[in-house]
């Protein structure tokens, strides 16, 4: 399941995607605040793993928002 979810995360990343952009692709249903908390953590964890594996890169806008893109 974990490998499949990593591939879904990679597919959700377009050039200059924010973490919220990716989260919205991974979780298409309405989330309550409790579910959203865990969804944010899962999305960021997968993005960080993909960065560690050299499959996703990250830059930072001038306002501090991280932008992700496939490598």
QUIRACOR-V858586 format. One record per residue. N is the residue number from 1. RES is the residue in one small letter. NEAR is the number of other ideal C-beta (glycine too) atoms within 8 Angstrom. D_CENTER is the distance of its C-alpha to the mean C-alpha in Angstrom with 1 decimal. Layout:
N RES NEAR D_CENTER
N RES NEAR D_CENTER
This chain:
1 x 4 16.5
2 x 5 14.0
3 x 6 14.4
4 x 7 14.0
5 x 11 10.7
6 x 11 9.4
7 x 8 11.0
8 x 10 9.6
9 x 14 6.0
10 x 11 7.9
11 x 7 9.8
12 x 11 7.4
13 x 13 6.9
14 x 8 10.2
15 x 5 12.1
16 x 7 11.3
17 x 12 8.1
18 x 10 7.3
19 x 12 4.7
20 x 6 7.2
21 x 10 7.3
22 x 15 4.3
23 x 11 5.7
24 x 8 8.9
25 x 9 8.7
26 x 13 8.1
27 x 9 10.7
28 x 5 13.4
29 x 4 16.2
30 x 3 17.3
31 x 8 16.2
32 x 6 18.6
33 x 6 18.0
34 x 6 18.2
35 x 9 15.7
36 x 9 13.2
37 x 8 13.6
38 x 8 12.6
39 x 12 9.7
40 x 10 8.2
41 x 8 9.3
42 x 10 8.1
43 x 14 4.4
44 x 9 5.2
45 x 8 7.7
46 x 11 6.3
47 x 15 4.7
48 x 8 8.2
49 x 9 10.0
50 x 13 9.2
51 x 12 10.4
52 x 6 13.3
53 x 7 14.2
54 x 5 14.4
55 x 8 12.3
56 x 13 9.8
57 x 8 11.3
58 x 10 10.8
59 x 7 13.4
60 x 7 14.4
61 x 8 16.2
62 x 3 19.6
63 x 4 18.6
64 x 5 16.2
65 x 7 12.9
66 x 9 10.4
67 x 11 9.6
68 x 14 7.8
69 x 13 9.9
70 x 9 11.1
71 x 6 14.2
